[in-house]
Amino acid sequence: MRASRLLSILILLQIHGRVSARTLAERFEVSKRTIYRDVDELSAAGVPIYAERGAAGGFALLDGWQTRLTGMTGEEAEAILLSGMPSAAADLGYGETAATARLKLFAAMSAPSSAAAQRVADRFHFDPIPWHRRPAPRREDLRLLARAVWECRRLQLVYDSWGGPKPRTLEPLGIVLKAGEYYFVALRRGQPAIHKLDYARDLVLLDEGFARPPDFDLAAAWRDALARFEAGLRRDVATLRVAPAAMSRLGSLNADVTEPILSATPEADGWRRVTVPIESIDFAAGQLLGFAAAIEVLAPAALRAELKKRAEAVTALYG
């Protein structure tokens, strides 16, 4: 652990030029006295490191000196792809490893390339959590699932499906972070299927391994599964009239609904007439009721009737 910290301090100084003892202590969650001891050890090992006093002082390397001790471990190489997603890296147990790998990557670059990469890192932040949502608490089950994926080992669990809880033995192929929630693709009876981690419990990592299909593409499998899922939801269509006042609130609707509305040509009064796919009468009524009189359903009659019934129930409640 200390050797890793010494190397990380060395790389930080190489990247940033000058770093205070306080910053280093906070970064590695140790005392400033420990940092001073680490710096003394680096200096004794021949690293040309010096200290500057004052408010803008700190530790720095002699100009032009650069370490080449930047070889990545296997774990760091795997974690580097997660270094731009710190929350996901931490969830999967790669938080510190990804941070170290990121430092090594910067240190291995030439000065201009490192500066350019740092500008990107400083100016772009990825936040996968949707608005008005809080991050889900970290689950040890996720790290267990990650181990099963990395090591190609079977996983035993209880899955709460629509038909009730069922014990399953799965062969997990990959993990997907979608809108702040974790899913995993696993072989079940030889076929890939999507599972939501929140519905899985009592996970047990088995000693049994499995052969990962050599041609399996996680991103392609996820896209295909989403396409099949969304196609299965489009069971009917509805014809709508949409007022200009509704346009700024279309984000609450599905993309299948918003895209035809946005592409429709406004009529003389500004309203747009459009036909859109819907999942079901009940689901569509729940989505459209919040628009009040800003969206009128012209068809089907069953959806108009359902909206009328719900509006009357609201009127009766507040009347």
C-alpha positions as CSV (number, residue, x, y, z in Angstrom):
1,M,0.0,0.0,0.0
2,R,2.8,2.4,0.9
3,A,4.8,1.6,-2.3
4,S,1.6,2.4,-4.3
5,R,1.2,5.7,-2.5
6,L,4.9,6.7,-3.1
7,L,4.5,6.0,-6.8
8,S,1.2,7.9,-6.9
9,I,2.8,10.9,-5.1
10,L,5.6,10.9,-7.6
11,I,3.2,10.8,-10.6
12,L,1.1,13.6,-9.1
13,L,4.1,15.8,-8.7
14,Q,5.1,15.1,-12.3
15,I,1.7,16.0,-13.6
16,H,0.9,19.0,-11.5
17,G,4.3,20.5,-10.9
18,R,3.8,21.5,-7.3
19,V,1.5,19.9,-4.7
20,S,1.1,20.9,-1.0
21,A,1.5,18.4,1.8
22,R,-2.1,19.1,2.9
23,T,-3.5,18.3,-0.6
24,L,-1.5,15.0,-0.7
25,A,-2.6,14.1,2.8
26,E,-6.3,14.6,1.9
27,R,-5.8,12.8,-1.4
28,F,-4.4,9.6,0.3
29,E,-6.3,10.0,3.6
30,V,-3.2,10.0,5.7
31,S,-1.6,12.6,8.0
32,K,0.8,15.3,6.8
33,R,3.5,13.7,8.9
34,T,3.1,10.6,6.8
35,I,3.4,12.6,3.6
36,Y,6.7,14.2,5.0
37,R,8.0,10.7,5.7
38,D,7.0,9.6,2.2
39,V,8.8,12.5,0.6
40,D,12.0,11.8,2.7
41,E,11.9,8.2,1.4
42,L,11.5,9.4,-2.2
43,S,14.4,11.8,-1.8
44,A,16.6,9.1,-0.2
45,A,15.9,6.9,-3.2
46,G,17.4,9.5,-5.5
47,V,14.2,11.3,-6.6
48,P,15.1,15.1,-7.1
49,I,12.2,16.4,-5.0
50,Y,12.3,19.6,-3.0
51,A,10.0,21.7,-0.8
52,E,9.0,25.3,-1.1
53,R,7.6,27.2,1.9
54,G,4.8,29.7,2.0
55,A,1.1,29.9,1.0
56,A,1.8,28.8,-2.6
57,G,4.5,26.3,-1.6
58,G,4.5,22.6,-1.6
59,F,6.6,19.7,-3.0
60,A,7.9,19.7,-6.5
61,L,10.3,17.9,-8.8
62,L,13.4,19.5,-10.5
63,D,12.4,20.8,-13.9
64,G,12.7,18.3,-16.6
65,W,12.9,15.2,-14.4
66,Q,10.4,12.5,-15.3
67,T,9.8,9.0,-13.9
68,R,9.2,6.0,-16.2
69,L,7.9,3.8,-13.4
70,T,4.4,3.8,-14.9
71,G,3.8,0.2,-15.7
72,M,0.2,-0.8,-15.2
73,T,-1.0,-3.9,-13.3
74,G,-3.6,-6.1,-14.9
75,E,-6.3,-4.7,-12.6
76,E,-5.3,-1.1,-13.4
77,A,-5.5,-1.8,-17.2
78,E,-9.0,-3.2,-16.7
79,A,-10.0,-0.2,-14.5
80,I,-8.7,2.5,-16.8
81,L,-11.9,2.3,-18.9
82,L,-13.9,3.1,-15.7
83,S,-11.7,6.0,-14.7
84,G,-14.1,8.5,-16.3
85,M,-17.0,7.1,-14.3
86,P,-15.8,7.3,-10.7
87,S,-19.2,6.3,-9.2
88,A,-19.3,3.1,-11.3
89,A,-15.7,2.3,-10.6
90,A,-16.3,2.6,-6.9
91,D,-19.5,0.5,-7.1
92,L,-17.5,-2.2,-8.8
93,G,-14.7,-2.1,-6.3
94,Y,-12.3,-0.3,-8.7
95,G,-12.3,3.2,-7.3
96,E,-8.8,3.5,-6.0
97,T,-7.4,1.3,-8.8
98,A,-9.0,3.4,-11.5
99,A,-7.6,6.6,-9.9
100,T,-4.1,5.1,-9.8
101,A,-4.4,3.9,-13.4
102,R,-5.5,7.3,-14.5
103,L,-2.5,8.9,-12.9
104,K,-0.1,6.5,-14.6
105,L,-1.7,7.1,-17.9
106,F,-1.2,10.9,-17.6
107,A,2.4,10.3,-16.4
108,A,3.2,8.1,-19.4
109,M,2.2,10.8,-21.8
110,S,4.3,13.6,-23.1
111,A,3.8,16.9,-21.4
112,P,1.6,18.5,-24.1
113,S,-0.5,15.3,-24.4
114,S,-0.9,15.0,-20.7
115,A,-2.0,18.6,-20.4
116,A,-4.5,18.1,-23.2
117,A,-5.9,15.0,-21.5
118,Q,-6.1,16.7,-18.2
119,R,-8.1,19.6,-19.8
120,V,-10.7,17.0,-21.0
121,A,-10.9,15.5,-17.5
122,D,-11.3,18.9,-15.9
123,R,-14.0,20.0,-18.3
124,F,-16.1,16.9,-18.8
125,H,-18.0,15.1,-16.0
126,F,-20.3,12.1,-16.5
127,D,-23.3,11.8,-14.1
128,P,-25.4,8.7,-14.8
129,I,-28.1,9.5,-12.2
130,P,-31.4,10.9,-13.6
131,W,-32.9,14.2,-12.3
132,H,-34.8,14.0,-9.1
133,R,-33.2,10.7,-8.2
134,R,-30.6,9.7,-5.6
135,P,-27.8,7.2,-6.2
136,A,-28.8,3.8,-5.1
137,P,-26.9,2.6,-2.0
138,R,-23.8,0.5,-2.9
139,R,-24.4,-3.2,-2.8
140,E,-21.8,-5.8,-2.0
141,D,-23.9,-8.0,-4.5
142,L,-22.6,-5.8,-7.3
143,R,-19.0,-6.6,-6.5
144,L,-19.9,-10.2,-6.3
145,L,-21.5,-10.0,-9.7
146,A,-18.5,-8.2,-11.1
147,R,-16.2,-11.0,-9.9
148,A,-18.5,-13.5,-11.6
149,V,-18.2,-11.6,-14.8
150,W,-14.4,-11.1,-14.6
151,E,-13.7,-14.7,-13.7
152,C,-16.4,-16.4,-15.9
153,R,-18.0,-18.2,-12.9
154,R,-21.5,-19.3,-12.5
155,L,-23.8,-17.4,-10.1
156,Q,-26.6,-18.7,-8.0
157,L,-29.4,-16.4,-6.9
158,V,-33.1,-15.8,-6.3
159,Y,-34.7,-13.6,-8.9
160,D,-38.0,-11.8,-8.2
161,S,-39.6,-12.0,-11.7
162,W,-43.2,-11.3,-12.6
163,G,-44.1,-14.9,-11.8
164,G,-42.7,-14.6,-8.3
165,P,-39.3,-15.4,-6.7
166,K,-37.4,-18.2,-8.5
167,P,-34.0,-19.8,-7.8
168,R,-31.7,-19.5,-10.9
169,T,-28.1,-20.4,-11.9
170,L,-26.8,-18.0,-14.4
171,E,-23.6,-17.4,-16.4
172,P,-23.1,-13.6,-16.3
173,L,-21.5,-12.0,-19.4
174,G,-21.5,-8.3,-18.6
175,I,-22.9,-5.4,-16.5
176,V,-24.8,-2.4,-17.8
177,L,-25.3,0.9,-16.0
178,K,-28.6,2.4,-17.4
179,A,-29.9,5.7,-16.0
180,G,-28.3,5.1,-12.6
181,E,-29.5,1.5,-12.3
182,Y,-27.5,-1.7,-12.8
183,Y,-28.5,-4.5,-15.1
184,F,-26.6,-7.6,-16.2
185,V,-26.7,-9.9,-19.2
186,A,-26.4,-13.5,-18.4
187,L,-26.7,-16.8,-20.2
188,R,-29.7,-18.8,-19.0
189,R,-30.2,-22.2,-20.7
190,G,-27.7,-21.1,-23.3
191,Q,-29.4,-17.8,-24.3
192,P,-28.5,-14.3,-23.2
193,A,-31.1,-12.5,-21.1
194,I,-31.2,-9.2,-19.3
195,H,-31.7,-9.1,-15.5
196,K,-32.0,-6.2,-13.2
197,L,-29.7,-6.3,-10.2
198,D,-32.4,-4.9,-7.8
199,Y,-34.5,-8.0,-8.5
200,A,-31.7,-10.4,-7.6
201,R,-30.9,-11.5,-4.1
202,D,-29.1,-14.2,-2.1
203,L,-26.2,-14.1,-4.7
204,V,-23.7,-17.0,-4.3
205,L,-20.5,-17.1,-6.4
206,L,-20.0,-20.8,-7.4
207,D,-16.7,-22.5,-8.1
208,E,-18.0,-23.7,-11.4
209,G,-16.7,-21.8,-14.4
210,F,-18.2,-21.5,-17.9
211,A,-17.0,-20.8,-21.4
212,R,-17.7,-17.2,-22.5
213,P,-19.0,-17.1,-26.1
214,P,-16.0,-15.8,-28.1
215,D,-18.2,-13.7,-30.4
216,F,-20.4,-12.2,-27.6
217,D,-20.7,-8.4,-27.9
218,L,-22.2,-6.8,-24.8
219,A,-23.1,-3.5,-26.4
220,A,-24.8,-5.2,-29.4
221,A,-26.7,-7.6,-27.1
222,W,-27.9,-4.7,-25.0
223,R,-29.1,-2.8,-28.0
224,D,-30.9,-5.8,-29.5
225,A,-32.6,-6.6,-26.2
226,L,-33.8,-2.9,-25.8
227,A,-35.1,-2.9,-29.4
228,R,-37.1,-6.1,-28.8
229,F,-38.4,-4.8,-25.4
230,E,-39.5,-1.4,-26.9
231,A,-41.1,-3.1,-29.9
232,G,-43.1,-5.4,-27.7
233,L,-44.5,-2.4,-25.8
234,R,-45.9,-0.7,-28.9
235,R,-49.3,-2.4,-28.9
236,D,-51.5,0.4,-30.1
237,V,-51.6,4.0,-31.5
238,A,-53.3,7.2,-30.4
239,T,-54.1,10.4,-32.4
240,L,-53.3,13.6,-30.4
241,R,-53.7,17.3,-30.7
242,V,-50.8,19.0,-28.9
243,A,-50.8,22.7,-27.8
244,P,-47.8,24.9,-27.9
245,A,-47.9,25.0,-24.1
246,A,-47.1,21.3,-24.0
247,M,-43.9,21.5,-26.0
248,S,-41.6,22.5,-23.1
249,R,-42.8,19.5,-21.0
250,L,-42.5,16.7,-23.6
251,G,-39.5,15.3,-21.7
252,S,-41.8,13.4,-19.4
253,L,-43.0,11.3,-22.4
254,N,-41.3,8.4,-24.2
255,A,-39.1,9.2,-27.2
256,D,-41.5,7.2,-29.4
257,V,-44.1,9.9,-28.5
258,T,-42.0,13.0,-28.4
259,E,-40.2,12.5,-31.7
260,P,-43.4,12.5,-33.9
261,I,-44.7,15.5,-32.0
262,L,-41.6,17.5,-32.5
263,S,-41.4,16.6,-36.2
264,A,-45.1,17.5,-36.8
265,T,-46.0,20.7,-38.6
266,P,-48.0,23.2,-36.5
267,E,-51.4,24.1,-37.8
268,A,-52.6,27.8,-38.0
269,D,-53.5,27.9,-34.3
270,G,-50.1,26.5,-33.3
271,W,-51.5,23.1,-32.3
272,R,-50.0,19.9,-33.8
273,R,-51.9,16.8,-34.9
274,V,-50.0,13.6,-34.7
275,T,-50.4,9.8,-34.4
276,V,-48.1,8.1,-31.9
277,P,-47.5,4.6,-30.6
278,I,-48.7,3.8,-27.0
279,E,-48.0,0.9,-24.7
280,S,-51.5,0.5,-23.3
281,I,-54.6,2.6,-22.5
282,D,-53.8,2.6,-18.8
283,F,-50.1,3.7,-19.2
284,A,-50.9,6.3,-21.8
285,A,-53.7,7.8,-19.6
286,G,-51.2,8.1,-16.7
287,Q,-48.7,9.9,-18.9
288,L,-51.1,12.3,-20.6
289,L,-53.3,13.3,-17.7
290,G,-50.5,15.5,-16.3
291,F,-50.7,17.7,-19.5
292,A,-54.3,18.6,-18.5
293,A,-55.9,20.5,-21.5
294,A,-52.5,21.0,-23.3
295,I,-52.9,17.6,-25.1
296,E,-56.2,16.4,-26.5
297,V,-56.7,12.7,-27.4
298,L,-58.7,12.3,-30.6
299,A,-58.5,8.5,-30.7
300,P,-58.9,5.8,-29.6
301,A,-62.2,6.3,-27.9
302,A,-61.1,4.0,-25.0
303,L,-58.3,6.3,-24.1
304,R,-60.6,9.4,-24.2
305,A,-62.9,7.6,-21.9
306,E,-60.2,6.6,-19.5
307,L,-58.9,10.2,-19.3
308,K,-62.4,11.5,-18.7
309,K,-62.9,9.0,-15.9
310,R,-59.6,10.0,-14.3
311,A,-60.3,13.7,-14.7
312,E,-63.8,13.2,-13.1
313,A,-62.1,11.3,-10.2
314,V,-59.7,14.2,-9.6
315,T,-62.6,16.8,-9.8
316,A,-64.6,14.8,-7.3
317,L,-61.6,14.6,-4.9
318,Y,-61.0,18.3,-5.0
319,G,-64.6,19.5,-5.6
